[in-house]
Amino acid sequence: MKKFLSLLVAAMLGGFISLFVYEQYFSPDHKEPGSATSTRFMDEPPATLARYMTKLPTTLPDFTLVAEMTVNAVVHIRTEYERKSSVYDDFFGGDAFREFFFGPRQQPQQRSIVATGSGVIISDDGYIVTNNHVVAEADLIEVTLNDNRIYEAVIIGRDPTTDLALLKIEGQGLPYLTFGDSDAVRVGEWVLAVGNPFNLTSTVTAGIVSAKGRNINILGGGTAIEAFIQTDAAVNRGNSGGALVNTQGDLIGINAAIASSTGSFAGYSFAIPASIAKKVMDDLLEHGEVQRGLLGIFIGEITSRDAQELGLERHRGAYVSGVDENGAGAKAGIKEGDLIIAVDGQQVRNPSELLEILGRRRPGDGVAITYFRNGKEAVANATLQNVYGETSLVSREDITILDNLGARFEAVSDAEKKRLGIEGGVRVAGVTRGKLFASAGIRDGFIITHIDNQPVLSPDELNRKLRSKKGGVLFEGVYPNGRRGYYGVGIK
């Protein structure tokens, strides 16, 4: 019994000692000396993962509002025209010489050709801008709005040098887009292309601006203006004439072309800047024809290697490779070998940018040309001229003559006159298929030196002589390779 009681007392004493130690050192309510709070190991909050996101980011661009703003102002254009053909036309072109050798042509057969494209309404009373190649030579133009209303359109005016045309439908209160500032557009900016590819109406695609001032040599050179906005928005056949808009819904370009070896979208598309389109539309509305202000110079692009060979310290700009002695540039003091770097304070980095800036001006406008010569900058003040070397606006009568002939003219440089051994002349910068010059066999580059055996020294003189001509007219001249040419043209 004594032994049992001793063990019981020892166990109880050990328990009390253990409880005392636990209370003093391990109890959850225990406080360290000088501590104002206690530590509760069991009540710690659960661990969480850093950077855990409960929803996806919302910074991606949203084009729904812009699409709703623009899609109703872009129309589908359907054109029809009759193509006349015969056996000789199909195989030989049907000119007079082949007819002489192969006999009279068979009676032409008419074939109806249908083509489609896009257009943009730019006023609530039905004016529409599109590409010239969409409506050129069309006998019927049918416009379908996004709400399936159909109108027949008429051509107010066309400009092959910019590939633009102005149409009109009889409507009121129509949805329309306003021209934005294409100069403010930046490379990398989001844009939308709106049109009707493959007859899929009201199609919207998105991309970014890939480049500006792009020249792809699609309009034939001469006085043509190519300073396209390049984008990677998907554009295909049928998109021509459609809208290129920014994220505010402003019209910043008219879609015109794609870079493709297959005829379908392959990565890049090109749009005519709104700055040029607006000027052309204003001219067509006010004058019925586009008024082009010309500097009378020949320009090209040079590399740093070219600049070193030419003794230039710069290579960014438009290099003057020739000057018309009677042109606005020559009168202002610009010479061959100058490098134009700015117009009215606006930087010029390549020939396309110079053409774009001048394309917004009219005959009679004054411009300040900043150029680089002999290591120094200088400024020349020039007054732009029209196609005939005058500073006045071109009359409708003059334009009608040019339209009937189907040709664009430009001055000939002194260097080329000397090379060909001619005193003067007027170069045919472009010929329109189906017009008088094309039917007569006159090709691009032909230099007219005489009309009805009378010398022609300048575009201005050509204009004066053509005003008084009716019936058969003999055009004599020379091609750049030195071959002489004689063509009879019947002027109505």
C-alpha positions as semicolon CSV with decimal commas, in nm:
position;residue;x (nm);y (nm);z (nm)
1;M;0,000;0,000;0,000
2;K;0,279;0,243;0,090
3;K;0,445;0,170;-0,241
4;F;0,120;0,234;-0,437
5;L;0,055;0,566;-0,258
6;S;0,406;0,680;-0,334
7;L;0,361;0,613;-0,705
8;L;0,022;0,793;-0,707
9;V;0,166;1,100;-0,538
10;A;0,460;1,103;-0,780
11;A;0,224;1,077;-1,085
12;M;0,002;1,357;-0,958
13;L;0,304;1,573;-0,882
14;G;0,442;1,508;-1,236
15;G;0,105;1,601;-1,387
16;F;0,087;1,925;-1,196
17;I;0,442;2,010;-1,300
18;S;0,365;1,934;-1,670
19;L;0,049;2,145;-1,656
20;F;0,239;2,432;-1,499
21;V;0,513;2,419;-1,764
22;Y;0,253;2,406;-2,046
23;E;0,062;2,701;-1,908
24;Q;0,377;2,902;-1,866
25;Y;0,545;2,834;-2,199
26;F;0,317;2,662;-2,452
27;S;-0,034;2,792;-2,388
28;P;-0,200;2,979;-2,688
29;D;-0,271;3,266;-2,453
30;H;0,089;3,295;-2,346
31;K;0,250;3,641;-2,406
32;E;0,618;3,704;-2,442
33;P;0,758;3,965;-2,208
34;G;0,713;4,309;-2,366
35;S;0,477;4,174;-2,632
36;A;0,134;4,333;-2,686
37;T;-0,009;4,048;-2,892
38;S;-0,010;3,674;-2,884
39;T;0,072;3,425;-3,156
40;R;-0,203;3,176;-3,251
41;F;-0,050;2,909;-3,474
42;M;-0,376;2,733;-3,548
43;D;-0,558;3,045;-3,666
44;E;-0,319;3,153;-3,946
45;P;-0,495;3,249;-4,273
46;P;-0,471;3,004;-4,568
47;A;-0,186;3,052;-4,817
48;T;-0,271;3,223;-5,156
49;L;-0,095;3,219;-5,497
50;A;0,071;3,542;-5,606
51;R;-0,053;3,704;-5,938
52;Y;-0,364;3,493;-5,945
53;M;-0,624;3,654;-6,181
54;T;-0,992;3,589;-6,144
55;K;-1,078;3,714;-6,502
56;L;-0,912;3,781;-6,840
57;P;-0,755;4,123;-6,916
58;T;-0,986;4,380;-7,076
59;T;-0,724;4,584;-7,268
60;L;-0,782;4,420;-7,611
61;P;-0,927;4,659;-7,873
62;D;-1,303;4,654;-7,922
63;F;-1,415;4,747;-8,276
64;T;-1,787;4,682;-8,235
65;L;-1,886;5,048;-8,205
66;V;-1,668;5,156;-8,500
67;A;-1,808;4,875;-8,714
68;E;-2,163;4,984;-8,634
69;M;-2,074;5,345;-8,721
70;T;-1,922;5,264;-9,059
71;V;-2,082;4,956;-9,210
72;N;-2,403;5,134;-9,313
73;A;-2,214;5,404;-9,505
74;V;-2,025;5,156;-9,726
75;V;-2,217;5,041;-10,033
76;H;-2,198;4,757;-10,283
77;I;-2,142;4,867;-10,645
78;R;-2,242;4,653;-10,941
79;T;-2,141;4,768;-11,290
80;E;-2,232;4,650;-11,638
81;Y;-2,076;4,741;-11,969
82;E;-2,089;4,607;-12,319
83;R;-1,771;4,473;-12,472
84;K;-1,768;4,459;-12,849
85;S;-1,555;4,189;-13,005
86;S;-1,497;4,002;-13,326
87;V;-1,261;3,731;-13,446
88;Y;-1,005;3,992;-13,554
89;D;-1,042;4,198;-13,239
90;D;-0,987;3,896;-13,017
91;F;-0,674;3,779;-13,198
92;F;-0,526;4,088;-13,363
93;G;-0,672;4,394;-13,189
94;G;-0,884;4,505;-13,487
95;D;-0,668;4,798;-13,603
96;A;-0,676;4,940;-13,957
97;F;-0,355;4,771;-14,075
98;R;-0,471;4,421;-13,984
99;E;-0,808;4,494;-14,139
100;F;-0,631;4,591;-14,461
101;F;-0,441;4,262;-14,475
102;F;-0,712;4,031;-14,344
103;G;-1,019;4,193;-14,496
104;P;-1,324;4,360;-14,342
105;R;-1,398;4,273;-13,984
106;Q;-1,692;4,058;-13,898
107;Q;-1,993;4,219;-13,736
108;P;-1,902;4,281;-13,370
109;Q;-2,088;4,089;-13,107
110;Q;-2,183;4,249;-12,780
111;R;-2,104;4,075;-12,454
112;S;-2,234;4,201;-12,123
113;I;-1,960;4,223;-11,860
114;V;-2,052;4,246;-11,491
115;A;-1,811;4,366;-11,223
116;T;-1,850;4,453;-10,857
117;G;-1,681;4,675;-10,602
118;S;-1,743;4,902;-10,307
119;G;-1,803;5,270;-10,240
120;V;-1,834;5,511;-9,948
121;I;-2,120;5,757;-9,898
122;I;-1,966;6,095;-9,808
123;S;-2,283;6,309;-9,782
124;D;-2,640;6,253;-9,671
125;D;-2,771;6,348;-10,017
126;G;-2,601;6,057;-10,194
127;Y;-2,250;6,146;-10,311
128;I;-2,028;5,838;-10,317
129;V;-1,652;5,804;-10,357
130;T;-1,506;5,490;-10,513
131;N;-1,214;5,379;-10,730
132;N;-1,197;5,486;-11,093
133;H;-1,121;5,130;-11,200
134;V;-1,449;5,014;-11,043
135;V;-1,669;5,231;-11,269
136;A;-1,450;5,314;-11,571
137;E;-1,636;5,254;-11,900
138;A;-1,947;5,129;-11,717
139;D;-2,280;5,160;-11,899
140;L;-2,483;5,087;-11,585
141;I;-2,391;5,148;-11,221
142;E;-2,611;4,997;-10,951
143;V;-2,560;5,082;-10,584
144;T;-2,695;4,866;-10,301
145;L;-2,702;5,000;-9,946
146;N;-2,652;4,789;-9,637
147;D;-3,029;4,785;-9,579
148;N;-3,079;4,640;-9,932
149;R;-3,208;4,962;-10,089
150;I;-3,099;4,976;-10,455
151;Y;-3,022;5,293;-10,654
152;E;-2,892;5,366;-11,001
153;A;-2,587;5,592;-10,988
154;V;-2,440;5,845;-11,230
155;I;-2,074;5,943;-11,262
156;I;-2,004;6,303;-11,158
157;G;-1,635;6,279;-11,243
158;R;-1,334;6,050;-11,261
159;D;-0,960;6,094;-11,208
160;P;-0,738;5,814;-11,342
161;T;-0,425;5,977;-11,198
162;T;-0,545;5,902;-10,844
163;D;-0,780;5,613;-10,931
164;L;-1,078;5,794;-10,778
165;A;-1,431;5,859;-10,899
166;L;-1,735;6,046;-10,765
167;L;-2,086;5,901;-10,804
168;K;-2,432;6,035;-10,718
169;I;-2,752;5,857;-10,621
170;E;-3,089;6,018;-10,557
171;G;-3,136;5,982;-10,185
172;Q;-3,177;6,192;-9,870
173;G;-3,087;6,136;-9,508
174;L;-2,838;5,865;-9,596
175;P;-2,570;5,742;-9,353
176;Y;-2,228;5,879;-9,444
177;L;-1,867;5,902;-9,329
178;T;-1,658;6,215;-9,284
179;F;-1,300;6,250;-9,405
180;G;-1,039;6,224;-9,132
181;D;-0,682;6,352;-9,116
182;S;-0,472;6,093;-9,296
183;D;-0,157;6,295;-9,222
184;A;-0,208;6,222;-8,852
185;V;-0,224;5,847;-8,909
186;R;0,074;5,669;-8,752
187;V;0,243;5,342;-8,841
188;G;0,120;5,075;-8,600
189;E;-0,223;5,234;-8,553
190;W;-0,529;5,008;-8,562
191;V;-0,753;5,047;-8,869
192;L;-1,059;4,876;-9,016
193;A;-1,126;4,792;-9,381
194;V;-1,496;4,790;-9,472
195;G;-1,622;4,660;-9,807
196;N;-1,778;4,381;-10,008
197;P;-1,515;4,118;-10,095
198;F;-1,635;3,836;-10,322
199;N;-1,987;3,987;-10,306
200;L;-1,993;3,924;-9,930
201;T;-2,161;4,251;-9,838
202;S;-2,084;4,454;-9,528
203;T;-1,757;4,282;-9,437
204;V;-1,526;4,434;-9,174
205;T;-1,162;4,334;-9,121
206;A;-0,903;4,482;-8,886
207;G;-0,529;4,540;-8,900
208;I;-0,263;4,800;-8,841
209;V;-0,101;5,063;-9,058
210;S;0,213;4,895;-9,191
211;A;0,362;5,190;-9,383
212;K;0,276;5,528;-9,534
213;G;0,365;5,698;-9,862
214;R;0,398;5,367;-10,044
215;N;0,449;5,368;-10,423
216;I;0,365;5,038;-10,594
217;N;0,367;5,163;-10,957
218;I;0,014;5,048;-11,027
219;L;-0,125;5,368;-11,184
220;G;0,124;5,396;-11,469
221;G;0,362;5,670;-11,357
222;G;0,359;6,006;-11,534
223;T;0,140;6,248;-11,340
224;A;-0,018;5,969;-11,136
225;I;-0,009;6,011;-10,759
226;E;0,086;5,705;-10,558
227;A;0,134;5,757;-10,185
228;F;-0,070;5,470;-10,046
229;I;-0,139;5,385;-9,684
230;Q;-0,025;5,023;-9,646
231;T;-0,211;4,800;-9,399
232;D;-0,236;4,433;-9,312
233;A;-0,617;4,441;-9,288
234;A;-0,755;4,168;-9,515
235;V;-0,869;4,316;-9,850
236;N;-0,979;4,111;-10,150
237;R;-1,152;4,152;-10,485
238;G;-1,465;4,356;-10,432
239;N;-1,310;4,567;-10,156
240;S;-1,192;4,826;-10,411
241;G;-1,349;5,161;-10,333
242;G;-1,435;5,064;-9,977
243;A;-1,349;5,248;-9,657
244;L;-1,039;5,244;-9,443
245;V;-1,131;5,395;-9,105
246;N;-0,954;5,459;-8,777
247;T;-1,078;5,362;-8,432
248;Q;-1,283;5,683;-8,411
249;G;-1,474;5,595;-8,728
250;D;-1,309;5,865;-8,943
251;L;-1,253;5,789;-9,312
252;I;-0,876;5,794;-9,354
253;G;-0,844;5,612;-9,688
254;I;-1,011;5,447;-9,986
255;N;-0,903;5,084;-10,036
256;A;-0,761;5,042;-10,385
257;A;-0,515;4,755;-10,428
258;I;-0,350;4,447;-10,280
259;A;-0,001;4,301;-10,309
260;S;-0,059;3,948;-10,435
261;S;0,068;3,701;-10,689
262;T;-0,260;3,508;-10,681
263;G;-0,518;3,787;-10,697
264;S;-0,628;3,723;-10,338
265;F;-0,511;3,875;-10,012
266;A;-0,155;3,778;-9,929
267;G;-0,075;4,001;-9,635
268;Y;-0,082;4,365;-9,745
269;S;-0,334;4,607;-9,891
270;F;-0,314;4,969;-10,002
271;A;-0,547;5,265;-9,958
272;I;-0,556;5,614;-10,112
273;P;-0,508;5,870;-9,831
274;A;-0,812;6,076;-9,732
275;S;-0,615;6,398;-9,785
276;I;-0,593;6,322;-10,158
277;A;-0,944;6,179;-10,185
278;K;-1,105;6,484;-10,026
279;K;-0,923;6,725;-10,259
280;V;-1,022;6,523;-10,567
281;M;-1,386;6,506;-10,455
282;D;-1,393;6,882;-10,389
283;D;-1,251;6,949;-10,737
284;L;-1,501;6,720;-10,905
285;L;-1,791;6,883;-10,722
286;E;-1,675;7,242;-10,778
287;H;-1,513;7,225;-11,122
288;G;-1,626;6,896;-11,269
289;E;-1,260;6,801;-11,315
290;V;-0,952;6,762;-11,099
291;Q;-0,724;7,065;-11,087
292;R;-0,362;6,951;-11,063
293;G;-0,091;7,190;-10,952
294;L;0,235;7,095;-11,123
295;L;0,591;7,192;-11,033
296;G;0,736;7,099;-11,373
297;I;1,019;6,877;-11,252
298;F;1,123;6,512;-11,286
299;I;1,198;6,338;-10,958
300;G;1,340;6,010;-10,837
301;E;1,451;5,830;-10,524
302;I;1,815;5,788;-10,424
303;T;1,999;5,572;-10,173
304;S;2,290;5,666;-9,951
305;R;2,525;5,514;-10,211
306;D;2,366;5,726;-10,486
307;A;2,399;6,034;-10,268
308;Q;2,768;5,963;-10,212
309;E;2,827;5,928;-10,587
310;L;2,638;6,251;-10,652
311;G;2,825;6,439;-10,381
312;L;2,517;6,488;-10,162
313;E;2,538;6,480;-9,784
314;R;2,175;6,363;-9,757
315;H;1,965;6,101;-9,928
316;R;1,621;6,143;-9,769
317;G;1,403;6,346;-10,005
318;A;1,299;6,375;-10,370
319;Y;1,594;6,400;-10,608
320;V;1,542;6,635;-10,903
321;S;1,656;6,443;-11,211
322;G;1,525;6,696;-11,464
323;V;1,357;7,035;-11,489
324;D;1,114;7,175;-11,745
325;E;1,269;7,507;-11,839
326;N;0,925;7,669;-11,858
327;G;0,787;7,499;-11,548
328;A;0,710;7,642;-11,207
329;G;1,016;7,481;-11,049
330;A;1,263;7,626;-11,298
331;K;1,110;7,973;-11,264
332;A;1,153;7,946;-10,887
333;G;1,521;7,852;-10,919
334;I;1,511;7,475;-10,870
335;K;1,780;7,296;-11,070
336;E;1,865;6,943;-11,173
337;G;2,058;6,775;-10,891
338;D;1,870;6,945;-10,608
339;L;1,725;6,734;-10,328
340;I;1,381;6,853;-10,216
341;I;1,337;6,790;-9,843
342;A;1,022;6,989;-9,751
343;V;0,718;7,171;-9,891
344;D;0,563;7,449;-9,686
345;G;0,752;7,316;-9,386
346;Q;0,619;6,962;-9,427
347;Q;0,895;6,703;-9,444
348;V;0,954;6,516;-9,771
349;R;1,132;6,183;-9,731
350;N;1,073;6,033;-10,077
351;P;0,917;6,118;-10,415
352;S;0,580;5,970;-10,316
353;E;0,546;6,213;-10,028
354;L;0,626;6,506;-10,258
355;L;0,360;6,392;-10,507
356;E;0,108;6,351;-10,225
357;I;0,167;6,702;-10,092
358;L;0,154;6,865;-10,436
359;G;-0,151;6,654;-10,522
360;R;-0,352;6,859;-10,271
361;R;-0,265;7,187;-10,443
362;R;-0,422;7,360;-10,744
363;P;-0,279;7,568;-11,029
364;G;-0,197;7,915;-10,903
365;D;-0,117;7,802;-10,547
366;G;0,211;7,924;-10,404
367;V;0,440;7,675;-10,230
368;A;0,769;7,711;-10,044
369;I;1,011;7,439;-10,161
370;T;1,299;7,361;-9,925
371;Y;1,586;7,194;-10,107
372;F;1,944;7,088;-10,045
373;R;2,221;7,202;-10,281
374;N;2,599;7,216;-10,242
375;G;2,580;7,130;-9,873
376;K;2,332;7,403;-9,790
377;E;1,957;7,435;-9,749
378;A;1,763;7,692;-9,947
379;V;1,399;7,783;-10,006
380;A;1,236;7,848;-10,344
381;N;0,891;8,005;-10,371
382;A;0,704;7,860;-10,669
383;T;0,361;7,917;-10,821
384;L;0,217;7,589;-10,943
385;Q;0,100;7,552;-11,303
386;N;-0,164;7,347;-11,480
387;V;-0,097;7,078;-11,740
388;Y;-0,061;7,347;-12,008
389;G;0,199;7,553;-11,821
390;E;-0,046;7,819;-11,703
391;T;-0,138;7,923;-11,349
392;S;-0,514;7,936;-11,412
393;L;-0,760;7,656;-11,345
394;V;-0,822;7,427;-11,641
395;S;-1,155;7,489;-11,812
396;R;-1,417;7,226;-11,876
397;E;-1,362;7,272;-12,252
398;D;-0,995;7,184;-12,222
399;I;-1,072;6,882;-12,007
400;T;-1,333;6,765;-12,257
401;I;-1,072;6,770;-12,533
402;L;-0,831;6,568;-12,320
403;D;-1,105;6,325;-12,225
404;N;-1,202;6,267;-12,588
405;L;-0,840;6,208;-12,682
406;G;-0,798;5,981;-12,383
407;A;-0,451;6,106;-12,297
408;R;-0,254;6,289;-12,030
409;F;0,028;6,521;-12,130
410;E;0,344;6,650;-11,968
411;A;0,644;6,862;-12,062
412;V;0,967;6,716;-12,201
413;S;1,294;6,779;-12,017
414;D;1,577;6,973;-12,185
415;A;1,803;6,669;-12,153
416;E;1,563;6,450;-12,348
417;K;1,509;6,718;-12,612
418;K;1,883;6,731;-12,663
419;R;1,914;6,352;-12,674
420;L;1,637;6,317;-12,935
421;G;1,742;6,623;-13,134
422;I;1,408;6,805;-13,106
423;E;1,337;7,168;-13,023
424;G;1,023;7,104;-12,821
425;G;0,731;6,874;-12,778
426;V;0,473;6,731;-12,543
427;R;0,496;6,382;-12,394
428;V;0,190;6,155;-12,384
429;A;0,204;6,049;-12,020
430;G;-0,087;5,806;-12,034
431;V;-0,341;5,666;-12,281
432;T;-0,692;5,549;-12,189
433;R;-0,817;5,230;-12,354
434;G;-1,103;5,286;-12,594
435;K;-1,035;5,657;-12,656
436;L;-0,910;5,832;-12,971
437;F;-0,536;5,812;-12,905
438;A;-0,551;5,443;-12,809
439;S;-0,762;5,362;-13,116
440;A;-0,512;5,540;-13,336
441;G;-0,226;5,332;-13,193
442;I;-0,053;5,607;-12,995
443;R;0,127;5,461;-12,694
444;D;0,256;5,599;-12,365
445;G;0,579;5,797;-12,398
446;F;0,511;5,930;-12,748
447;I;0,637;6,290;-12,781
448;I;0,420;6,508;-13,003
449;T;0,637;6,752;-13,199
450;H;0,393;6,865;-13,473
451;I;0,017;6,893;-13,528
452;D;-0,084;6,922;-13,895
453;N;0,281;7,003;-13,979
454;Q;0,286;7,291;-13,727
455;P;0,546;7,266;-13,448
456;V;0,433;7,213;-13,090
457;L;0,684;7,334;-12,834
458;S;0,493;7,310;-12,504
459;P;0,174;7,178;-12,343
460;D;0,031;7,530;-12,346
461;E;0,079;7,552;-12,722
462;L;-0,074;7,206;-12,768
463;N;-0,381;7,323;-12,579
464;R;-0,428;7,632;-12,797
465;K;-0,393;7,435;-13,120
466;L;-0,634;7,159;-13,014
467;R;-0,906;7,411;-12,928
468;S;-0,946;7,506;-13,293
469;K;-0,914;7,158;-13,445
470;K;-1,205;6,959;-13,585
471;G;-1,209;6,653;-13,807
472;G;-0,894;6,470;-13,908
473;V;-0,574;6,586;-13,733
474;L;-0,222;6,456;-13,803
475;F;0,001;6,406;-13,496
476;E;0,371;6,373;-13,566
477;G;0,638;6,291;-13,312
478;V;0,900;6,056;-13,177
479;Y;0,925;5,780;-12,917
480;P;1,199;5,775;-12,649
481;N;1,389;5,512;-12,853
482;G;1,409;5,755;-13,146
483;R;1,146;5,592;-13,367
484;R;0,929;5,843;-13,552
485;G;0,551;5,817;-13,549
486;Y;0,264;5,961;-13,756
487;Y;-0,099;5,920;-13,648
488;G;-0,427;6,046;-13,789
489;V;-0,695;6,120;-13,529
490;G;-1,051;6,232;-13,592
491;I;-1,154;6,502;-13,341
492;K;-1,523;6,576;-13,304
